[in-house]
């Protein structure tokens, strides 16, 4: 009941009713135009008959010299047409022809002839002066026009009423359909506002515009839900990861406060506190960096860069570090690969992958960096023969603060691969982990030009 009360004031109903009224008005205008065209044609034909009859009457009266009176009497006696004739003298008295109700004005007019059977007979006439000052009246029965008016006008009025009724009924039904689909979207939005974040818009299965819009909105809601889940996870992970360095910082400060008042001990305690503070600042810097890149998304400034030269320089710079840690770094870089990208961000992604490979593999491990073109995409891969990553953990390694148990003893907060994934996403690509049998391959795929 509430829906039927709201419907007439809804935009959907007004929109449908407007087009229904416009269509009805068009039918009325079109029908009226056709009606007047037919009526005008019948009137023109009637007037031509009157003019032709008048001219013929005058010719007959002039040819035999009998005059208009005898010509009119002859026609009345010998013709059975629907023509009407009357001849008046200068005083307005009838001289010949049928009786009239009243003398008409000169020219075209509608007047009444008297008929002994039907009484007054409406006639279309043309009146003109005669040579002796009298009046010649020639007319014809407008029966065709009267029949048109008698049949067409009621029929046309009924047809317009039917069209208007069908149009309004269609507007009402269309308004209800539109209102019902919009109410489904509105009720879903209200449920989400009330806290039911799992609610989604139901699809009718017709594949129409509303279904496509609902599917798009559902994907948007899925994305928002994912972002909220990520936000909750990040908040919990930040709280968890900050607890340990904050506890250590407090312990160091408590030891410094309870210990002997010696400059060397105080300096050692302050150095430890500064180290813990720097660790927390690095954590926040990593989180902010990922957030800025994800927020920038397609808005990240891209320029044409030589990715082959960039990766080559980075590989050369990491050779001494690999040798110092008793690891072997090999490279396989396809020359001449140019892409539209952000040089600083792509360098950061490559650095993070190399740092992970050096940090989480034992001494003597072979590490490789490879850059190759694959159709319209470019693949940057860093591989190692270290302990690897279990298949069930590879997807979540790109989420913030994810660290495997065998990596807990190494420095870091589990943000390196998250930053790599954010940089790949900002370039329209993605990041994945694959088995290297043994070890792992960290692969970044990005398009040569933004899609």
C-alpha positions, 0 to 999 in steps of 0.5 A: 500500500505504501508503494502505491502511494509513493508511486505517483510522485516517483521519477519513474512514474513521472518519466513514463507518464510524460512519454505516455502523454506525449504519445497521446498528444501526438495521436490527437494532433495526427488524428485531428490533422487527418480529420481536417484534411478530409473535411477540407477536401470534402468542403472543396469538392462541395464548393466546386459542385456549387460553382459548377452548378451556378455557372451551368444554370446561368449558361442555360438561362442565357442560351435559350433566353428563358431567364433564370426563373425558367431554368431553375424551374426546369432543373427542379422538375427534371433533376433529382440531385442534391442541388438547391436553387432559389431566385429572389427579386429586389425586395427579397420575395421568392421568384423561383426555386425552393423556399428559404428561411431567410435571405443569406448574405452575399457570397458563401454561407450556410443557410436553411431551405424549407422542406415539406418533409424534413422542415429546415434543411441546412445547405452550403450556398453561394449567393450573388446579385442578378442584373435586376437587383435580385439574388440568385442562391445556389447550394448543395446538401453537405451530407458527406461532411455531416456524415463525416462529423457524425461518425468520425468525431465520436470514433476519433474521441473514443480512440484517443480516450483508449490510447490515453487509457492504455498509455496511462496504464502502461505508465503505471505498470512501467513505473511500478517495474522501475520502482520495484527494481530501484527499491531493491537497490535502495533496500540493499543500500539501507541494509549495508548502512545498517551494518549488513556488509554481506548484503548484495543486490539480487539479479533478475537474470534478464541481463537488462540495464538494471541487471548490469548496473546491479552487477557493477554495484555488487562488484563495487561492494565486493571491492569495498568489503575487501578494502574494509577487511584489509583495513581491519587486518592492517589495523590488527597487524599494526597493533600486533607488530608494534607491540613487540618493539614498543615492549622492548623500548619500554624495557630498555627505558626501564632498565636505563631508569633503574640502572646506575647513573653512569653516562656509558650505560645511559648512552647504551640505553638511549642508543637501543631506544633510538634503534627501536624507534627507527624500526617503528619509523621504518614500519610506518614508512613502509605502510605509508608508501604502500598506501600512497601507491595504492591510492595513486593507482592510475594516477601514478606519473608514467614516463617512457623508460628503458627498463632493460638499462634500469634492471641491468644497473640494479643487478650490477649494484647488487653483485658485490652484496651477493658476493660478500654474502657468498651467494651467486647472482646471475642475470638474463636481461633482454635488451631494448625493453622500453615501457611506460612506467615510473622509474623510481617505483619500478626500481623499488620493486626490483630492489625489494625482490632482490633484498628478499632473495638475499635475506631469506636464502642461505649462503651459497644460494644461486639467485637469478634476475630475469627481464623478458618481453611476453607479447604486450607485457613485460615480465620481471622475475627474481628466482632463488634456490632457497627454502621456497614458499609453500603453495598454500601461502604464496597468495597471502605473501603479498598481503601486509605483515605476512611472514613465514615462521622461518623468516621470523628471525630475519629483520623486516615487517612483511611489507616488501612483497606488499609494496611490490604488488602495489607497484605492479597494480599501479602500472596495470599489472600484477605480482605472483609467486611460483615454485622454482623446484627448489626455491621460489620465483617472484614474478612481476608482470606489467604492460608495456603501455597502460591499458 
